[in-house]
Amino acid sequence: MSDNIKHKTVTIAEAAQKASHNAFRRYGFSQREILARWPDIVGAALADCSMPERLTFDRSEKRGGTLYIRVQGSMVPELQHYEAIVIERINSYYGYQAVERFIYRHGPVPMRNRKIKRSSPSLTDSQEKFVKEQIEGVKNAELQRALFQLGCEVLGTEKHRETKTISRFTRRGMGRQKTE
């Protein structure tokens, strides 16, 4: 018994989109991209303290909806200041007059994962020499470069020890002597 059933492999992104489609539609988001692109729409500073919760429409209309936004702390006046610009950006994203007004709700907003640019660590000459001595036996140049960078990151997190000049009181008539 052989059935000619063709099975198509599905990517994880497609499977997740199909699984989450009903959940997003329940909250009024016909597309989940509005949630994913929220930082692009309002900017990184406002996205860190706000997030869209749901989009509702009148029963007869599919235009001019109300977007409920959860806002953390006292950032509501800031969002109100930029409300017209944000509504314009959302509507241009959807391609039609999807949002007409906002309703703000206070509450905690989850942290977004943003990549933080860090400067490369600065090492002293002795620390750099120590790292080079540790990796001098490695033959592969790419591995050696990666190990050197790792060593710089590890040693760069340690605080540099500076010698302090201590002022010590000595015998009478000698005054204070400085020692290191």
N, C-alpha and C positions, 0 to 999 in steps of 0.2 A: 504494500500500500504506500504509494508515493504521492505526496501532495506537492504541487508546484508552488510552495509558499516561499516568497523571497523575504529574507530578513535583512533589514538595513541596520548597519551599526549607527548608533546615535552618540553624538558627542555629549559630554557631561553638561556643557552649556545649553544644548538643546533640551536635554532632559530636565534640567533645573528650570528652564524657562517654561516648559509645559507644566511642571509641577507647581510652580509659583503663580501661574497665570490666574487661577481662580482666586487665590488669596489677594492678589493685587487688585483684581476687579471688584472684590467685596469692599475695598476701601476707596473705590472710585478711580484708581489708576489703571487706565486701559493699557498703559505701557509702563513697565517698571523702570524705564530709563530716566523718568523724572526724578526718581529717588536716587539713582546712581549718578545723575548729572547735577544734583543739587549744588555741589560746590562750584561747578562751572557757571550755574545760573546766578547765584547770589554772591559768589566770591568766597574765598577761603575763610575770611574772618567771620562772616555771618553764618557760614555753613557749620562752623565749630560750635555755635551756640543755638542753632535752630535746625529743624528737620520737618518736612511735610508729613502730616499724619494721614489725611484723606481728602478727597476731592468729591464734593457733592454737587448735584445738579437738581433743578426743579424737575418734577415728574414729566412735564411735557417738553422740556428743552434739553439739549445736549450742549448748550453754549452758556456762557456767563455763569460758571459755577463758583462755588465757594471753596477755597483751599484752607483747610485747617492746618495751622503750623504750631508745633510745639517749640517753645522758646525757653531758654535757660536764663535765669537771673534777670537782670534789668535791661535786657536788650530789645524789648518791645519798641521803645521810642526810636531806636536806631533802625529797626526794620520798617517801622511806619514811615520814617523819613525816606527810605528807598522803595516804598511799596509800589509806586507807579512804574518805576524802572524794572522791578522784579516781575510785576504782572506782564509788562511788555515783553520781557525776555521769555517768560513761560509761554505766552501766547505765540511768540515767534517760533518757539521750539515745537509746539503742537501744530502750528500752521493755521490755527483759527482762534477765535475768541473763546478759549477754554475757561479762563479764570477771570472773574470780574472783581472779586474782593477776597480779603483774608480775614480769618478769625484766629486770634492768637490764644494759645493755652500755655500756661506756665507749667514746666516740668523738666525733669532731667533729660539731657540729650547725650546719647552715647558718644564716646570719643571716636573720632575718625582717625584712620591710619594714614598719616602723612609722612612722607619721607623727609627727614631732616638732613640738610646738608651740613656736614661737619668738615672742619678744616683738618688737614693732615697734621698729625702730632709733631711737635718739635722736640727733638732729642738733643741731649748734650753730646759732645764728641765721645765721651767715654761710653755712653749708652749705645751710640751707633756702632762703635768699635766692638762692643760686647755682642751685639746682634750679628754682626758680620763674622765674628769668630765662631759663633754657634752654628752658622749655616755654611761655613766654608767647604765642608766635605760633600755637599750636594752637587751633583753633576748636571742635572737638568736645570737650564737657565730659567725657564718659566716657573718651576717649582721653587727655585732659589729666590726669585723675585717675590713670589707669593708669601714665602716664609719670612722674608725680610719685612714685607708690609705688615704681616701679622705680628712680628716681634716689635715693630715700631708702634703698633696700636696698643699692645700690651704694656710696653714700657712707657708709652706716652701718657697712660692713665695714672701712672705713679707720679706723685708730687716730687718736684726737685728739692733736694735738701740743700739748704743754704747755710753756710757757716754764720753763726751769730757772734757778734762781738760782745763779750760780757765785760762789764765794768766791775772790777773787784777792788774792794778797799784793802789796802795793805798797811804795813806798820806806819807808825807816826813819822811824819816828815817825808814820806815817800809819795804821798798823794795816791791817786788811783792809777792802777795799771790796767791796760786793756789786754785781754787774753782771748784766744780763739779756741 
